[in-house]
Amino acid sequence: MNRLDYIDALRGIAALLVVFQHLFVPLLGEYWVLEHLIDPGKLGVLWFFMISGFVIPFSLKHQPSAVRRFLVSRFFRLYPAYWLSLLLFLAATRITGQPIPGWPHIVANLTMVQTVLGIPDVIGLYWTLFIELGFYALCLMLFIAGLLHSVTVRFGCAVTMLVLALAMGVARGWLDQKLPVAFPLALSLMFFGSLWRDTLLTLSSRASRRPIVMLLLAYAVLLPPTFIAGYSTDMGNGETWTRYLFTYALAFLTFLLLTTRIRLESYWLVWLGTISYSVYLLHPSIALLADWLGRQPFFALPPLGLALAATLATLLLAHLCFQHIERPFIGLGRKLSIPAQLPPAQKLEL
């Protein structure tokens, strides 16, 4: 077993939580706990952000062509499966008779930075991938400046993003404008994940734990007013500040526990973590098809059975996507990211 298998397992559980949110929560009806206290899908997404921080900064190492290696490997890691998910969703949209986005909308979504272009995501969960790209850009800038592996700098980034989120939350509530508070919050969580990795795997002295303790205190102090100011008014997503606050608190608590005292390393969870990116990207297409099937008069499977079947179909499709899309392109990215070795210079004959 790999020493970080528990991180893959946690990633797999996070993907299942997102699937549960989209396929099963709508079947449960109105429950106060789900409406005002816990958002399972958001919990999974918050884990994803922390895991990215746990992993990504440490893939940038001081070696020849480090920036090139990073850019090429990340491109081939993210984009092929992403493009497949867009294609499958458009196919599912056509099958189910839903309106198909126009070509400018589709082409913009091929870039993964459609948010910057002011164009909506074809699939709602694409917003998280734009944040991932933002984190990659920040890590690259810090790496080039020689600051990425500084605990002090990453701590400063985490706090700065947290304060920015508070300011945006206050402005959101004051102006009644849907400002993207989640963006700086997610970046803060990613830097938290990187600092937590230092605490677990690299640093051992009591003094080295001080940044994490101070950062957790900062979250405890600044997150409540951020959510109260920014999410006391629902702006279309069923937002309540209590659900944001409790879900974030639960995300921190469970992430810390599941990376220390309760490390899950079963084969199936690690496998699920391996295919989690495809699970995350492909399940909206399966959910759309399942919803359409459930409304057909010839289809007799009950809603719960349909949700279970859709989950199994998602896992199967994600496994195939990993084997035939993700893995080959990851390998190609590794090959292309390694600079070609020039033949040794021939000595001149005198």
N, C-alpha and C positions, 0 to 999 in steps of 0.2 A: 504493500500500500504506500502511496505517496504521502509525505508528511503534511500536505495541504488538502488531502482528500475531504476533510470536513468542510472546507470552503466550497468545493464542488457540490457536496451534499446540500449545503445551505443554499447554494444557487439553484439546485433542483427543487427544493421545497419552495423557494421564492417563485419559481415558474408555476408550480402547482397552485400557489395562492392566487396568482393572477388569473389562471384558468378557472379556479373556483369562483372568483369574483364575477367573471363574465358568463359562466355557464350554469352555476348552481345558485348563486345569491338571488337572481331574479325569480327563482322558483320558490324561495322561502317566504315571500310576502313581506309585510312590514313588521320588522322587529326593531324595538328601541335600541338594542345593543348594536345592530348593524347601521342604524340610521344616525346614532348620536355618540357611539363609543368606539367602534372598531371598523376599519375598512381593510378587509383581508388583502385585496389587490394592492392597495397602497403600501401595506406592510411588506409585501413581496418586492415592490419597486424600491422601497427604502433600503432593503437588504441588498438589492442589486447595486445601488449607488455605493453603499459602504464596501461591497466586495470589489467594485471597480477601483476604489481608492486603495484597497488592500493589495491589489495586483498591479495595476497599470504603472504607477510611478517607478516600480522596481523592475519593470521590463526595459527601462531606459538605463543602459549601463555605459560606463565610460569605455568604449571600444571603437575601433575604426568604423566609420560610416554609421554611427549609432542613430542619428536622426533619420537617415535614409532607411535603415533597417526597420525602425519603428513605423514610419509612414507606410512603407510597402506592406509590412505584416498586418498592420491595422486595417488597411484598405481591403486586403484579401480576406481578412477575418470578418469584416462587417458587411461589405457591399454585396457579394454574390447571393448570400441567403436573403438579404434585405430586398434585392431586386426580385428574387423568386417570390417572396411574400407579397410584393406589390402585384406581380403578374397573377398569382393565384387569387388574390382578393378581387382583382378586376374580373377574372373569369367567374368567380362566385357571384359577383355583382350582376354580371350578364345573365347567368343561369337563373338567379332569383328575381330578375326583372327590376332590379333597383336602378336608379339613374346612374349612368357612368360619367365620371368626371371628364372634362374636356382635355384635349391634348396638352395645352399649356400647364394645366394642373398636374397631369401625370408626369410630364417631363420635369417639372420643378421638383416633384417628389423623388425622382431618380437621384437627385443630388444629396438627399438627406439633410439639406440645409434650407428647406422650403420656408421655414419659419422666418429666416432672415429676409426672404423675398416677399414676405407678407402673404403667402399662399397656404391654405389649410392643409393639414395632413390627410392623406387618403385614408389611412388607418389611424385611429385616435392615439394609439400607444406609441406612434413614431416620435412623439414629443420627447420621450426619454432618450432616444438615440441622438437627438440634437444636443441634449445636455452632455451626453457622453463625448461627442465631438468637441464641445466647449472645454471639457475637462482635459481632453488630449491636447488641445491647443495651449492651455495654461501650463500643462506639464512640460510640453516642448519648450515653451518660452523660458520657464524656470530652469530647465536642463541646459539650454544653450547659454543661459546666464550663469551656470554653475551653482544654482541655488536649490535645485529640486530635492536634493537629499539632505537639506538643512532642516532639522526639526523646528527650529525657530521660525523659518520662513513658512513652512507648511502650517504651523500653528497660527501664524499671522494671517495666512490666506483663509483658513477656516473661520477665524473670528471676524475678519473683514467681510466675508460673504454672509455671515450670520447677522452682522450689524446692517449690512445692505438689505437683507431680507426683512429686518425689522422696519427699516425706513420705507421699504416698498409696501409692507403690510399696512403701515399707518397711512401712507398715501392712498393705497387702494381703498381703505375704509373711508377716508376723508373725502376723496374725489369721486367715490363710487365708480371707479374704473377697474377693469379686470387686468390688473398688472401682474406680470409673471413672477410672483413671489417664490414659486417652486424652483425657479432657475438658480438663484443664489443659495437657497436652502440645500438643493441637491449638491451643488459644488462644495458647500461646507461639509456635508456628510461624506463626500468622497475624500476630502483632505483629512477628516476624522478617521476614516478607514485606513489611510496611509500611516497616520500616527499610531493607531492601534496595532498595526502590524509591527512597527518599531518596538512597541512595548512588549509584544508577545515573542517576537523572533530575534530581535537584534539587541535591544537594550535591556539591562537587568537591574541596574541600581535604582534605589528608591527615588533619587532625584530625576531619573529618566522618566518616571511615571508622572511627574508633575504636570507636563503639558496636557496629558489626557485628563487628569483630575480637574485641571483648570478649565479645560474645554467643556467637560461635562457640566461643570458648574455654570459656565456661560450659557449652555443650552437650557439648563433649568431656569435661569433668570430671564433669558431673552425670548425663548420660544412661546411662552404663554401670552405675553403682550403682542407678539407677532401674529399669532393665530386669532386672538380676540379682536385685534384691530382689522385684520385682513379678511377674516372668514366668518364674521358675525352675520353678514348678509349673504344669502345664497345668490350667486350670479349664474346659476344655470346647471351646476353639477351636484346639486344636493349637498352643498357645503355647510358644515357646522364646525365651529371652532373647537368644540369638545371632542369631536371625532378626530380632527387633525391632531390635537394635543395628545390624546390617549394613544393614537396609533403611532405617533413619533416616539412617545415614551416607551411603548411596548417594543418598538423596533430597536431602540438602544438596548433595552434590558435583554431581549432575546438574542440579539447579535453578540453581546458580550458573553452571555451564558453559553451559546452554541459554538463559540470559538475558544472557550476555556474549559469549563467544568463538564459540559454536556456535548461532547464532540461526536457527531453522527457520521459514521464512516461505512455504512452498509453498501454492498455492491450496487444495489438497485438505486439508492439515492445518489451515489457517485455517477452512475450511468445517466440518471435523470439530469444531473448537473451538466454532464457532457453535452447533452442535446438541448439544454435549457434555452439557448438562444433561438433555436428553431421552434421550440415549443412556444416561446414568447411571440415570435413573429407570425407563426402560421395558425395559431388557434383562432384568431378573429375570422379567418376565411371559413374554417370548420364551423364556428359558431353561427355565422351567417347562413350557411347551407343547412345546418341543423334546425335553425329557426324556421327556415322556409319549408323544410320537410315536415316539421311538426304542424304546419298549417294546411297540409295537403289532405284531402278527404280519404285518399287511399293509404295513408300512413297511420298505423294504429299503435305505434310504440308510445307509451306514456312519457310525459315530460322528463321525469327523473331518469328513465331508461335511455331516453334520447340524449340527455346530458352525459350520462356515463359512456354511451356509444361514441359521442363526439369527443370525449376525453381520450378514449382508447384510440380513435382515429387520429387525433392530434399527436399522440405519442408515437404511433406507427409512422405517420408522415414526417415527424420531426427526426426520427431515427434514420429514415431513408434520406432526408435532406442532409443530415450530418455526414452520413456515409458517402453520399454521391455528390454533394455540393460543398459543404463546409470543409470536410477533411481534405479533399483534393486541392481546394483553393488555398487552404492554410499551408499545405505542403509547397504549393507553387509560390506562395508569398515568401516562405522561408528560403527557397532556392533563389528567387529574384532579389532578395534583400542582402544576400551575401555578395560582396563585390567579386568580380571575376579576378582570378589570380593571374597576373602577368607572368610570362615565362622569364626565368632569370636571364639577365643580360649576358650576352656572350662576350667572352674576353677577346679583345682584338689580337690578332696574330701580329707579332712584331716581325 
